[in-house]
Amino acid sequence: MKRKLLIGAGIAGAAALLLANPAAAQEAEEIVDPNAATQVVLDNIFIFFCGVLVFFMQAGFALVEAGLTRAKNVSNIMMKNLMDMSAGVLAFALVGYGIGFGGDELLGGWFGFGFGIEGVDNIDATEGLFPVTFFFFQAAFAAAAATIVSGAMAERTKFKSYFIYSFVLTALIYPIVLRWTWGGGWLAQLDVPFSDFAGSTIVHATGGWAALAGAMVVGPRLGKYGKDGKARAIPGHNVPFVVLGAIILFIGWFGFNPGSELAADNWIAWLAAKTLLAACAGAVVAMAVNWIMDGKPDVTMAANGLLAGLVAVTAPVGTIETWAAIVIGAVGGLIVVLSVKLIDRSGIDDPVGAISVHGVVGTWGTLSIALFAKYDDAFLGRDDAGLFYGGGIDQLSTQALMVGVHFVFVFGAAYLLFTAIKLTVGLRVTEEEEIAGLDVEEHGHMGYALDSGGSSSGSSTPTGSTLSV
């Protein structure tokens, strides 16, 4: 489906050029099917609406990250989410989109080349999506990949350094992954093509492995680990933010997954239902596992379980039966609890669990296709590709190849990027700034202004520290 639609969009662009000839336009008017024209409008409106939902997820990311960190850093969290979206979209428009979907293929499909958005002003296509609709939707995905890193590096990263990272990731690192896959590059050209319907690896694991690199280079927060190396809890300041943010992300995912069909057809409600069930399974299992392990059902872990179920089902959602979505989401909920605890004990400080939710669980979702794929999602090229349906291990080999190459590239590129930033403009704030809080030190005002007593701006003293946990 998706591949056919992308091809159709290209054909439509060529057709628009031909219609510049008056004679050709007149002939085309005689053969255009009114129902087909209506479908074009419906497709573009639907994908535009889905893109809006995906952009709305930025609010969810911001609330989850702010809630899981301390009050003295809430403005910094909000600013980073605002700017990784804004800088990311511009970088993607100017450079990244051309690399991911540009017409010039280099190095056998490992890289693409182009600047700007080809055909962005063409809104006269007679089939498929307008180029500007496709760009709008893809830009929302690029912004989502960039913002995942924010939480893992929260409370100790310089804002200017994070701004640089956001631009580079959406201009270069993420678009190269796009070229390999959705852009028709080397992975799409294999005899057994790679499949990732809506981005468990392409979007989420890209953000997750970049988050891992960033957290390792910047180091843990002050006080996170004792002299014995054991992790200490640094509670977030606002659990309602976390739950509200998770629910906003949940809603946004109904643009993320059904929108990846790239058409308003009879599949979209089914895609939404599988997304719904996987998310709920992830939340319930994460709550139960954490309850068993720690003796109490933790609210924030249940919220991360919800997100884990969503990330897990994002890749296989176009290939699986409904029952499989529940299983995949449930396994995602189990994995995220175990992964968060393991990463915490390993000395890597990830305040929001971004590495686990997006990197680790995103990898599981991508591999699950090789087990549960029943239907052709237009990437697989065949039905019954999953091992459980007699498809053998061919698909598993392709999925595992991408998982390995993707990790090496994204983690390696992000690690080099953060190291270069650290050695030049600096990556981490000073100890004094970290203790005082990044709101005042980085942005000149508190996130929560006191009605009496304190100044809300212009002070370098830790005026907001009494609100921190």
TORKOL-4160 file (C-alpha; in steps of 0.2 Angstrom, whole numbers, padded with zeros to 4 digits, m for minus):
469
<pt num="1" X="0000" Y="0000" Z="0000"/>
<pt num="2" X="0013" Y="0013" Z="0006"/>
<pt num="3" X="0025" Y="0010" Z="m0008"/>
<pt num="4" X="0011" Y="0010" Z="m0021"/>
<pt num="5" X="0006" Y="0027" Z="m0014"/>
<pt num="6" X="0023" Y="0034" Z="m0014"/>
<pt num="7" X="0025" Y="0029" Z="m0032"/>
<pt num="8" X="0008" Y="0036" Z="m0036"/>
<pt num="9" X="0013" Y="0053" Z="m0028"/>
<pt num="10" X="0028" Y="0053" Z="m0040"/>
<pt num="11" X="0018" Y="0049" Z="m0055"/>
<pt num="12" X="0005" Y="0063" Z="m0050"/>
<pt num="13" X="0019" Y="0076" Z="m0049"/>
<pt num="14" X="0025" Y="0071" Z="m0067"/>
<pt num="15" X="0007" Y="0072" Z="m0072"/>
<pt num="16" X="0005" Y="0090" Z="m0065"/>
<pt num="17" X="0019" Y="0095" Z="m0076"/>
<pt num="18" X="0011" Y="0088" Z="m0092"/>
<pt num="19" X="m0005" Y="0096" Z="m0088"/>
<pt num="20" X="0004" Y="0113" Z="m0090"/>
<pt num="21" X="0001" Y="0110" Z="m0108"/>
<pt num="22" X="m0017" Y="0117" Z="m0112"/>
<pt num="23" X="m0021" Y="0103" Z="m0124"/>
<pt num="24" X="m0015" Y="0089" Z="m0111"/>
<pt num="25" X="m0025" Y="0098" Z="m0098"/>
<pt num="26" X="m0041" Y="0098" Z="m0108"/>
<pt num="27" X="m0039" Y="0080" Z="m0112"/>
<pt num="28" X="m0036" Y="0076" Z="m0094"/>
<pt num="29" X="m0052" Y="0085" Z="m0089"/>
<pt num="30" X="m0062" Y="0073" Z="m0100"/>
<pt num="31" X="m0055" Y="0057" Z="m0091"/>
<pt num="32" X="m0053" Y="0062" Z="m0073"/>
<pt num="33" X="m0065" Y="0051" Z="m0062"/>
<pt num="34" X="m0074" Y="0062" Z="m0050"/>
<pt num="35" X="m0073" Y="0049" Z="m0037"/>
<pt num="36" X="m0055" Y="0048" Z="m0039"/>
<pt num="37" X="m0053" Y="0066" Z="m0037"/>
<pt num="38" X="m0063" Y="0065" Z="m0021"/>
<pt num="39" X="m0052" Y="0052" Z="m0014"/>
<pt num="40" X="m0037" Y="0063" Z="m0017"/>
<pt num="41" X="m0044" Y="0076" Z="m0007"/>
<pt num="42" X="m0049" Y="0064" Z="0007"/>
<pt num="43" X="m0032" Y="0056" Z="0007"/>
<pt num="44" X="m0023" Y="0073" Z="0009"/>
<pt num="45" X="m0035" Y="0080" Z="0022"/>
<pt num="46" X="m0033" Y="0064" Z="0032"/>
<pt num="47" X="m0014" Y="0064" Z="0032"/>
<pt num="48" X="m0014" Y="0082" Z="0036"/>
<pt num="49" X="m0025" Y="0079" Z="0051"/>
<pt num="50" X="m0013" Y="0064" Z="0056"/>
<pt num="51" X="0002" Y="0076" Z="0055"/>
<pt num="52" X="m0007" Y="0088" Z="0066"/>
<pt num="53" X="m0009" Y="0074" Z="0079"/>
<pt num="54" X="0009" Y="0069" Z="0078"/>
<pt num="55" X="0014" Y="0087" Z="0080"/>
<pt num="56" X="0003" Y="0087" Z="0096"/>
<pt num="57" X="0013" Y="0073" Z="0103"/>
<pt num="58" X="0027" Y="0087" Z="0106"/>
<pt num="59" X="0016" Y="0093" Z="0120"/>
<pt num="60" X="0015" Y="0075" Z="0127"/>
<pt num="61" X="0034" Y="0073" Z="0127"/>
<pt num="62" X="0036" Y="0090" Z="0136"/>
<pt num="63" X="0024" Y="0085" Z="0150"/>
<pt num="64" X="0031" Y="0068" Z="0153"/>
<pt num="65" X="0049" Y="0075" Z="0153"/>
<pt num="66" X="0044" Y="0089" Z="0164"/>
<pt num="67" X="0034" Y="0079" Z="0176"/>
<pt num="68" X="0048" Y="0066" Z="0178"/>
<pt num="69" X="0061" Y="0079" Z="0182"/>
<pt num="70" X="0063" Y="0093" Z="0196"/>
<pt num="71" X="0053" Y="0109" Z="0197"/>
<pt num="72" X="0069" Y="0119" Z="0195"/>
<pt num="73" X="0071" Y="0113" Z="0177"/>
<pt num="74" X="0054" Y="0114" Z="0170"/>
<pt num="75" X="0057" Y="0129" Z="0159"/>
<pt num="76" X="0072" Y="0121" Z="0152"/>
<pt num="77" X="0063" Y="0105" Z="0147"/>
<pt num="78" X="0049" Y="0115" Z="0139"/>
<pt num="79" X="0061" Y="0126" Z="0129"/>
<pt num="80" X="0071" Y="0111" Z="0123"/>
<pt num="81" X="0055" Y="0103" Z="0117"/>
<pt num="82" X="0050" Y="0119" Z="0108"/>
<pt num="83" X="0066" Y="0121" Z="0100"/>
<pt num="84" X="0070" Y="0103" Z="0095"/>
<pt num="85" X="0054" Y="0104" Z="0085"/>
<pt num="86" X="0057" Y="0121" Z="0078"/>
<pt num="87" X="0075" Y="0119" Z="0073"/>
<pt num="88" X="0072" Y="0101" Z="0068"/>
<pt num="89" X="0058" Y="0105" Z="0056"/>
<pt num="90" X="0069" Y="0119" Z="0048"/>
<pt num="91" X="0084" Y="0107" Z="0047"/>
<pt num="92" X="0073" Y="0094" Z="0039"/>
<pt num="93" X="0065" Y="0105" Z="0027"/>
<pt num="94" X="0082" Y="0113" Z="0021"/>
<pt num="95" X="0093" Y="0098" Z="0021"/>
<pt num="96" X="0085" Y="0082" Z="0029"/>
<pt num="97" X="0071" Y="0079" Z="0017"/>
<pt num="98" X="0082" Y="0080" Z="0002"/>
<pt num="99" X="0093" Y="0067" Z="0009"/>
<pt num="100" X="0079" Y="0055" Z="0015"/>
<pt num="101" X="0068" Y="0057" Z="m0001"/>
<pt num="102" X="0078" Y="0067" Z="m0014"/>
<pt num="103" X="0079" Y="0060" Z="m0031"/>
<pt num="104" X="0098" Y="0058" Z="m0032"/>
<pt num="105" X="0103" Y="0041" Z="m0024"/>
<pt num="106" X="0122" Y="0039" Z="m0019"/>
<pt num="107" X="0132" Y="0024" Z="m0014"/>
<pt num="108" X="0120" Y="0011" Z="m0019"/>
<pt num="109" X="0105" Y="0017" Z="m0009"/>
<pt num="110" X="0115" Y="0021" Z="0007"/>
<pt num="111" X="0114" Y="0040" Z="0005"/>
<pt num="112" X="0103" Y="0052" Z="m0004"/>
<pt num="113" X="0106" Y="0070" Z="m0010"/>
<pt num="114" X="0095" Y="0085" Z="m0012"/>
<pt num="115" X="0090" Y="0102" Z="m0005"/>
<pt num="116" X="0073" Y="0109" Z="m0001"/>
<pt num="117" X="0056" Y="0101" Z="m0003"/>
<pt num="118" X="0054" Y="0095" Z="m0021"/>
<pt num="119" X="0037" Y="0099" Z="m0028"/>
<pt num="120" X="0031" Y="0108" Z="m0012"/>
<pt num="121" X="0021" Y="0120" Z="m0022"/>
<pt num="122" X="0012" Y="0107" Z="m0032"/>
<pt num="123" X="m0006" Y="0105" Z="m0026"/>
<pt num="124" X="m0014" Y="0099" Z="m0042"/>
<pt num="125" X="m0010" Y="0080" Z="m0041"/>
<pt num="126" X="m0024" Y="0069" Z="m0048"/>
<pt num="127" X="m0019" Y="0054" Z="m0037"/>
<pt num="128" X="m0009" Y="0050" Z="m0021"/>
<pt num="129" X="m0003" Y="0063" Z="m0009"/>
<pt num="130" X="0003" Y="0081" Z="m0013"/>
<pt num="131" X="0021" Y="0083" Z="m0010"/>
<pt num="132" X="0018" Y="0096" Z="0003"/>
<pt num="133" X="0006" Y="0084" Z="0013"/>
<pt num="134" X="0019" Y="0071" Z="0013"/>
<pt num="135" X="0032" Y="0083" Z="0019"/>
<pt num="136" X="0021" Y="0090" Z="0033"/>
<pt num="137" X="0018" Y="0072" Z="0039"/>
<pt num="138" X="0037" Y="0067" Z="0038"/>
<pt num="139" X="0042" Y="0083" Z="0047"/>
<pt num="140" X="0031" Y="0078" Z="0061"/>
<pt num="141" X="0040" Y="0062" Z="0062"/>
<pt num="142" X="0057" Y="0070" Z="0061"/>
<pt num="143" X="0053" Y="0082" Z="0076"/>
<pt num="144" X="0047" Y="0067" Z="0086"/>
<pt num="145" X="0064" Y="0058" Z="0084"/>
<pt num="146" X="0073" Y="0073" Z="0089"/>
<pt num="147" X="0063" Y="0076" Z="0105"/>
<pt num="148" X="0066" Y="0059" Z="0112"/>
<pt num="149" X="0083" Y="0063" Z="0117"/>
<pt num="150" X="0078" Y="0078" Z="0128"/>
<pt num="151" X="0072" Y="0068" Z="0143"/>
<pt num="152" X="0088" Y="0057" Z="0144"/>
<pt num="153" X="0099" Y="0072" Z="0145"/>
<pt num="154" X="0088" Y="0082" Z="0156"/>
<pt num="155" X="0094" Y="0093" Z="0171"/>
<pt num="156" X="0112" Y="0094" Z="0166"/>
<pt num="157" X="0114" Y="0099" Z="0147"/>
<pt num="158" X="0118" Y="0116" Z="0140"/>
<pt num="159" X="0103" Y="0123" Z="0130"/>
<pt num="160" X="0114" Y="0129" Z="0116"/>
<pt num="161" X="0122" Y="0112" Z="0114"/>
<pt num="162" X="0106" Y="0103" Z="0114"/>
<pt num="163" X="0100" Y="0115" Z="0100"/>
<pt num="164" X="0115" Y="0111" Z="0090"/>
<pt num="165" X="0111" Y="0092" Z="0092"/>
<pt num="166" X="0093" Y="0094" Z="0087"/>
<pt num="167" X="0098" Y="0103" Z="0071"/>
<pt num="168" X="0111" Y="0090" Z="0066"/>
<pt num="169" X="0100" Y="0075" Z="0070"/>
<pt num="170" X="0086" Y="0080" Z="0059"/>
<pt num="171" X="0097" Y="0087" Z="0045"/>
<pt num="172" X="0108" Y="0072" Z="0044"/>
<pt num="173" X="0107" Y="0057" Z="0055"/>
<pt num="174" X="0089" Y="0053" Z="0055"/>
<pt num="175" X="0087" Y="0057" Z="0036"/>
<pt num="176" X="0101" Y="0044" Z="0032"/>
<pt num="177" X="0090" Y="0031" Z="0041"/>
<pt num="178" X="0075" Y="0037" Z="0031"/>
<pt num="179" X="0085" Y="0035" Z="0014"/>
<pt num="180" X="0089" Y="0017" Z="0019"/>
<pt num="181" X="0071" Y="0012" Z="0022"/>
<pt num="182" X="0056" Y="0023" Z="0017"/>
<pt num="183" X="0066" Y="0033" Z="0005"/>
<pt num="184" X="0069" Y="0017" Z="m0006"/>
<pt num="185" X="0087" Y="0014" Z="m0001"/>
<pt num="186" X="0097" Y="m0002" Z="0001"/>
<pt num="187" X="0086" Y="m0010" Z="0014"/>
<pt num="188" X="0071" Y="m0008" Z="0003"/>
<pt num="189" X="0080" Y="m0016" Z="m0011"/>
<pt num="190" X="0085" Y="m0032" Z="m0003"/>
<pt num="191" X="0077" Y="m0048" Z="m0010"/>
<pt num="192" X="0068" Y="m0049" Z="0007"/>
<pt num="193" X="0065" Y="m0031" Z="0011"/>
<pt num="194" X="0065" Y="m0023" Z="0028"/>
<pt num="195" X="0048" Y="m0018" Z="0036"/>
<pt num="196" X="0044" Y="m0005" Z="0048"/>
<pt num="197" X="0027" Y="0002" Z="0045"/>
<pt num="198" X="0027" Y="0017" Z="0056"/>
<pt num="199" X="0044" Y="0019" Z="0064"/>
<pt num="200" X="0048" Y="0008" Z="0079"/>
<pt num="201" X="0066" Y="0008" Z="0073"/>
<pt num="202" X="0066" Y="0022" Z="0060"/>
<pt num="203" X="0059" Y="0035" Z="0072"/>
<pt num="204" X="0059" Y="0029" Z="0090"/>
<pt num="205" X="0075" Y="0018" Z="0090"/>
<pt num="206" X="0084" Y="0032" Z="0081"/>
<pt num="207" X="0079" Y="0044" Z="0095"/>
<pt num="208" X="0082" Y="0031" Z="0109"/>
<pt num="209" X="0100" Y="0026" Z="0103"/>
<pt num="210" X="0104" Y="0044" Z="0101"/>
<pt num="211" X="0098" Y="0047" Z="0119"/>
<pt num="212" X="0109" Y="0033" Z="0125"/>
<pt num="213" X="0124" Y="0041" Z="0117"/>
<pt num="214" X="0120" Y="0058" Z="0124"/>
<pt num="215" X="0117" Y="0051" Z="0142"/>
<pt num="216" X="0134" Y="0042" Z="0141"/>
<pt num="217" X="0143" Y="0057" Z="0135"/>
<pt num="218" X="0135" Y="0070" Z="0147"/>
<pt num="219" X="0136" Y="0059" Z="0162"/>
<pt num="220" X="0124" Y="0056" Z="0176"/>
<pt num="221" X="0116" Y="0070" Z="0187"/>
<pt num="222" X="0124" Y="0075" Z="0203"/>
<pt num="223" X="0119" Y="0064" Z="0217"/>
<pt num="224" X="0112" Y="0051" Z="0206"/>
<pt num="225" X="0124" Y="0038" Z="0211"/>
<pt num="226" X="0132" Y="0036" Z="0228"/>
<pt num="227" X="0150" Y="0032" Z="0232"/>
<pt num="228" X="0146" Y="0013" Z="0232"/>
<pt num="229" X="0139" Y="0015" Z="0214"/>
<pt num="230" X="0121" Y="0012" Z="0218"/>
<pt num="231" X="0108" Y="0022" Z="0210"/>
<pt num="232" X="0098" Y="0034" Z="0221"/>
<pt num="233" X="0080" Y="0039" Z="0216"/>
<pt num="234" X="0078" Y="0057" Z="0211"/>
<pt num="235" X="0059" Y="0059" Z="0210"/>
<pt num="236" X="0050" Y="0070" Z="0197"/>
<pt num="237" X="0040" Y="0084" Z="0203"/>
<pt num="238" X="0023" Y="0082" Z="0195"/>
<pt num="239" X="0015" Y="0065" Z="0192"/>
<pt num="240" X="m0001" Y="0073" Z="0185"/>
<pt num="241" X="0011" Y="0080" Z="0171"/>
<pt num="242" X="0017" Y="0062" Z="0167"/>
<pt num="243" X="0000" Y="0054" Z="0166"/>
<pt num="244" X="m0007" Y="0069" Z="0156"/>
<pt num="245" X="0008" Y="0069" Z="0144"/>
<pt num="246" X="0007" Y="0050" Z="0142"/>
<pt num="247" X="m0012" Y="0051" Z="0137"/>
<pt num="248" X="m0008" Y="0065" Z="0125"/>
<pt num="249" X="0005" Y="0054" Z="0117"/>
<pt num="250" X="m0008" Y="0040" Z="0116"/>
<pt num="251" X="m0020" Y="0051" Z="0107"/>
<pt num="252" X="m0006" Y="0057" Z="0095"/>
<pt num="253" X="m0002" Y="0039" Z="0091"/>
<pt num="254" X="m0018" Y="0038" Z="0082"/>
<pt num="255" X="m0010" Y="0050" Z="0069"/>
<pt num="256" X="0006" Y="0041" Z="0070"/>
<pt num="257" X="0001" Y="0023" Z="0065"/>
<pt num="258" X="m0015" Y="0025" Z="0055"/>
<pt num="259" X="m0007" Y="0040" Z="0046"/>
<pt num="260" X="0007" Y="0029" Z="0040"/>
<pt num="261" X="m0006" Y="0021" Z="0029"/>
<pt num="262" X="m0004" Y="0037" Z="0019"/>
<pt num="263" X="m0022" Y="0035" Z="0013"/>
<pt num="264" X="m0040" Y="0037" Z="0020"/>
<pt num="265" X="m0045" Y="0019" Z="0017"/>
<pt num="266" X="m0053" Y="0004" Z="0026"/>
<pt num="267" X="m0037" Y="0000" Z="0035"/>
<pt num="268" X="m0036" Y="0015" Z="0046"/>
<pt num="269" X="m0048" Y="0010" Z="0059"/>
<pt num="270" X="m0040" Y="m0007" Z="0060"/>
<pt num="271" X="m0023" Y="0000" Z="0063"/>
<pt num="272" X="m0030" Y="0012" Z="0076"/>
<pt num="273" X="m0038" Y="m0003" Z="0085"/>
<pt num="274" X="m0022" Y="m0013" Z="0086"/>
<pt num="275" X="m0013" Y="0003" Z="0092"/>
<pt num="276" X="m0026" Y="0004" Z="0106"/>
<pt num="277" X="m0025" Y="m0014" Z="0111"/>
<pt num="278" X="m0006" Y="m0014" Z="0111"/>
<pt num="279" X="m0005" Y="0002" Z="0122"/>
<pt num="280" X="m0017" Y="m0005" Z="0135"/>
<pt num="281" X="m0008" Y="m0021" Z="0136"/>
<pt num="282" X="0008" Y="m0013" Z="0138"/>
<pt num="283" X="0002" Y="m0002" Z="0153"/>
<pt num="284" X="m0007" Y="m0016" Z="0162"/>
<pt num="285" X="0008" Y="m0028" Z="0160"/>
<pt num="286" X="0021" Y="m0014" Z="0166"/>
<pt num="287" X="0010" Y="m0010" Z="0181"/>
<pt num="288" X="0009" Y="m0029" Z="0186"/>
<pt num="289" X="0027" Y="m0033" Z="0183"/>
<pt num="290" X="0033" Y="m0017" Z="0193"/>
<pt num="291" X="0020" Y="m0021" Z="0207"/>
<pt num="292" X="0027" Y="m0039" Z="0209"/>
<pt num="293" X="0045" Y="m0033" Z="0209"/>
<pt num="294" X="0043" Y="m0017" Z="0220"/>
<pt num="295" X="0028" Y="m0021" Z="0230"/>
<pt num="296" X="0018" Y="m0006" Z="0224"/>
<pt num="297" X="0010" Y="m0001" Z="0207"/>
<pt num="298" X="0021" Y="0014" Z="0202"/>
<pt num="299" X="0011" Y="0027" Z="0192"/>
<pt num="300" X="0026" Y="0033" Z="0181"/>
<pt num="301" X="0031" Y="0015" Z="0176"/>
<pt num="302" X="0013" Y="0011" Z="0171"/>
<pt num="303" X="0013" Y="0027" Z="0160"/>
<pt num="304" X="0030" Y="0021" Z="0152"/>
<pt num="305" X="0022" Y="0004" Z="0150"/>
<pt num="306" X="0008" Y="0013" Z="0140"/>
<pt num="307" X="0021" Y="0021" Z="0129"/>
<pt num="308" X="0031" Y="0005" Z="0127"/>
<pt num="309" X="0015" Y="m0004" Z="0120"/>
<pt num="310" X="0013" Y="0010" Z="0108"/>
<pt num="311" X="0032" Y="0010" Z="0102"/>
<pt num="312" X="0032" Y="m0009" Z="0101"/>
<pt num="313" X="0017" Y="m0010" Z="0089"/>
<pt num="314" X="0022" Y="0004" Z="0078"/>
<pt num="315" X="0033" Y="m0006" Z="0067"/>
<pt num="316" X="0022" Y="m0022" Z="0065"/>
<pt num="317" X="0005" Y="m0014" Z="0065"/>
<pt num="318" X="0002" Y="m0015" Z="0047"/>
<pt num="319" X="0007" Y="m0034" Z="0046"/>
<pt num="320" X="m0001" Y="m0042" Z="0061"/>
<pt num="321" X="m0018" Y="m0049" Z="0067"/>
<pt num="322" X="m0027" Y="m0041" Z="0081"/>
<pt num="323" X="m0022" Y="m0054" Z="0094"/>
<pt num="324" X="m0004" Y="m0052" Z="0090"/>
<pt num="325" X="m0005" Y="m0033" Z="0094"/>
<pt num="326" X="m0010" Y="m0037" Z="0112"/>
<pt num="327" X="0005" Y="m0049" Z="0114"/>
<pt num="328" X="0017" Y="m0037" Z="0106"/>
<pt num="329" X="0012" Y="m0023" Z="0117"/>
<pt num="330" X="0012" Y="m0034" Z="0133"/>
<pt num="331" X="0030" Y="m0040" Z="0129"/>
<pt num="332" X="0034" Y="m0021" Z="0127"/>
<pt num="333" X="0027" Y="m0018" Z="0144"/>
<pt num="334" X="0037" Y="m0031" Z="0152"/>
<pt num="335" X="0053" Y="m0026" Z="0143"/>
<pt num="336" X="0052" Y="m0008" Z="0148"/>
<pt num="337" X="0051" Y="m0012" Z="0167"/>
<pt num="338" X="0066" Y="m0023" Z="0166"/>
<pt num="339" X="0076" Y="m0012" Z="0154"/>
<pt num="340" X="0073" Y="0004" Z="0165"/>
<pt num="341" X="0080" Y="m0005" Z="0180"/>
<pt num="342" X="0095" Y="m0013" Z="0171"/>
<pt num="343" X="0100" Y="0004" Z="0163"/>
<pt num="344" X="0098" Y="0013" Z="0180"/>
<pt num="345" X="0110" Y="0000" Z="0188"/>
<pt num="346" X="0122" Y="0001" Z="0174"/>
<pt num="347" X="0127" Y="0019" Z="0178"/>
<pt num="348" X="0118" Y="0027" Z="0164"/>
<pt num="349" X="0106" Y="0041" Z="0170"/>
<pt num="350" X="0090" Y="0042" Z="0160"/>
<pt num="351" X="0078" Y="0052" Z="0170"/>
<pt num="352" X="0063" Y="0048" Z="0159"/>
<pt num="353" X="0067" Y="0030" Z="0153"/>
<pt num="354" X="0068" Y="0036" Z="0135"/>
<pt num="355" X="0082" Y="0024" Z="0131"/>
<pt num="356" X="0071" Y="0009" Z="0136"/>
<pt num="357" X="0054" Y="0015" Z="0129"/>
<pt num="358" X="0061" Y="0020" Z="0112"/>
<pt num="359" X="0077" Y="0011" Z="0109"/>
<pt num="360" X="0075" Y="m0006" Z="0118"/>
<pt num="361" X="0056" Y="m0008" Z="0115"/>
<pt num="362" X="0058" Y="0000" Z="0097"/>
<pt num="363" X="0070" Y="m0014" Z="0093"/>
<pt num="364" X="0058" Y="m0027" Z="0100"/>
<pt num="365" X="0044" Y="m0020" Z="0089"/>
<pt num="366" X="0055" Y="m0021" Z="0074"/>
<pt num="367" X="0060" Y="m0039" Z="0077"/>
<pt num="368" X="0042" Y="m0044" Z="0081"/>
<pt num="369" X="0038" Y="m0042" Z="0063"/>
<pt num="370" X="0048" Y="m0058" Z="0059"/>
<pt num="371" X="0038" Y="m0068" Z="0071"/>
<pt num="372" X="0020" Y="m0061" Z="0069"/>
<pt num="373" X="0019" Y="m0055" Z="0051"/>
<pt num="374" X="0003" Y="m0061" Z="0043"/>
<pt num="375" X="m0001" Y="m0048" Z="0030"/>
<pt num="376" X="0009" Y="m0038" Z="0017"/>
<pt num="377" X="0011" Y="m0020" Z="0023"/>
<pt num="378" X="0018" Y="m0015" Z="0006"/>
<pt num="379" X="0036" Y="m0017" Z="0012"/>
<pt num="380" X="0036" Y="m0036" Z="0014"/>
<pt num="381" X="0030" Y="m0040" Z="m0003"/>
<pt num="382" X="0021" Y="m0056" Z="0003"/>
<pt num="383" X="0009" Y="m0063" Z="0016"/>
<pt num="384" X="0013" Y="m0075" Z="0030"/>
<pt num="385" X="0031" Y="m0068" Z="0031"/>
<pt num="386" X="0032" Y="m0071" Z="0050"/>
<pt num="387" X="0040" Y="m0087" Z="0058"/>
<pt num="388" X="0024" Y="m0091" Z="0066"/>
<pt num="389" X="0015" Y="m0092" Z="0049"/>
<pt num="390" X="0028" Y="m0103" Z="0041"/>
<pt num="391" X="0038" Y="m0089" Z="0034"/>
<pt num="392" X="0055" Y="m0095" Z="0040"/>
<pt num="393" X="0069" Y="m0085" Z="0046"/>
<pt num="394" X="0072" Y="m0074" Z="0030"/>
<pt num="395" X="0063" Y="m0060" Z="0037"/>
<pt num="396" X="0071" Y="m0061" Z="0054"/>
<pt num="397" X="0088" Y="m0060" Z="0046"/>
<pt num="398" X="0083" Y="m0044" Z="0037"/>
<pt num="399" X="0075" Y="m0036" Z="0052"/>
<pt num="400" X="0090" Y="m0041" Z="0063"/>
<pt num="401" X="0102" Y="m0034" Z="0050"/>
<pt num="402" X="0094" Y="m0017" Z="0050"/>
<pt num="403" X="0093" Y="m0017" Z="0069"/>
<pt num="404" X="0112" Y="m0020" Z="0070"/>
<pt num="405" X="0117" Y="m0008" Z="0057"/>
<pt num="406" X="0105" Y="0005" Z="0063"/>
<pt num="407" X="0112" Y="0004" Z="0081"/>
<pt num="408" X="0130" Y="0005" Z="0075"/>
<pt num="409" X="0126" Y="0020" Z="0064"/>
<pt num="410" X="0115" Y="0030" Z="0075"/>
<pt num="411" X="0124" Y="0027" Z="0092"/>
<pt num="412" X="0141" Y="0030" Z="0084"/>
<pt num="413" X="0136" Y="0046" Z="0074"/>
<pt num="414" X="0127" Y="0053" Z="0090"/>
<pt num="415" X="0142" Y="0048" Z="0101"/>
<pt num="416" X="0154" Y="0057" Z="0090"/>
<pt num="417" X="0142" Y="0072" Z="0088"/>
<pt num="418" X="0140" Y="0074" Z="0107"/>
<pt num="419" X="0159" Y="0072" Z="0110"/>
<pt num="420" X="0163" Y="0085" Z="0097"/>
<pt num="421" X="0150" Y="0097" Z="0106"/>
<pt num="422" X="0158" Y="0093" Z="0123"/>
<pt num="423" X="0175" Y="0097" Z="0116"/>
<pt num="424" X="0170" Y="0113" Z="0108"/>
<pt num="425" X="0156" Y="0123" Z="0115"/>
<pt num="426" X="0154" Y="0112" Z="0130"/>
<pt num="427" X="0139" Y="0099" Z="0134"/>
<pt num="428" X="0136" Y="0100" Z="0152"/>
<pt num="429" X="0132" Y="0115" Z="0164"/>
<pt num="430" X="0143" Y="0118" Z="0179"/>
<pt num="431" X="0140" Y="0110" Z="0196"/>
<pt num="432" X="0133" Y="0127" Z="0203"/>
<pt num="433" X="0121" Y="0129" Z="0188"/>
<pt num="434" X="0115" Y="0111" Z="0190"/>
<pt num="435" X="0112" Y="0113" Z="0208"/>
<pt num="436" X="0103" Y="0130" Z="0206"/>
<pt num="437" X="0093" Y="0124" Z="0192"/>
<pt num="438" X="0093" Y="0127" Z="0173"/>
<pt num="439" X="0078" Y="0138" Z="0173"/>
<pt num="440" X="0086" Y="0152" Z="0181"/>
<pt num="441" X="0104" Y="0149" Z="0175"/>
<pt num="442" X="0100" Y="0145" Z="0157"/>
<pt num="443" X="0084" Y="0155" Z="0154"/>
<pt num="444" X="0084" Y="0169" Z="0166"/>
<pt num="445" X="0068" Y="0165" Z="0175"/>
<pt num="446" X="0059" Y="0151" Z="0185"/>
<pt num="447" X="0047" Y="0139" Z="0178"/>
<pt num="448" X="0035" Y="0142" Z="0193"/>
<pt num="449" X="0036" Y="0160" Z="0198"/>
<pt num="450" X="0032" Y="0163" Z="0217"/>
<pt num="451" X="0017" Y="0175" Z="0220"/>
<pt num="452" X="0027" Y="0183" Z="0234"/>
<pt num="453" X="0045" Y="0184" Z="0238"/>
<pt num="454" X="0055" Y="0179" Z="0223"/>
<pt num="455" X="0059" Y="0187" Z="0207"/>
<pt num="456" X="0054" Y="0178" Z="0191"/>
<pt num="457" X="0068" Y="0184" Z="0180"/>
<pt num="458" X="0085" Y="0191" Z="0179"/>
<pt num="459" X="0093" Y="0182" Z="0194"/>
<pt num="460" X="0107" Y="0170" Z="0194"/>
<pt num="461" X="0103" Y="0164" Z="0212"/>
<pt num="462" X="0094" Y="0148" Z="0214"/>
<pt num="463" X="0077" Y="0157" Z="0218"/>
<pt num="464" X="0067" Y="0141" Z="0212"/>
<pt num="465" X="0077" Y="0129" Z="0222"/>
<pt num="466" X="0064" Y="0128" Z="0236"/>
<pt num="467" X="0052" Y="0120" Z="0223"/>
<pt num="468" X="0065" Y="0106" Z="0218"/>
<pt num="469" X="0063" Y="0089" Z="0224"/>
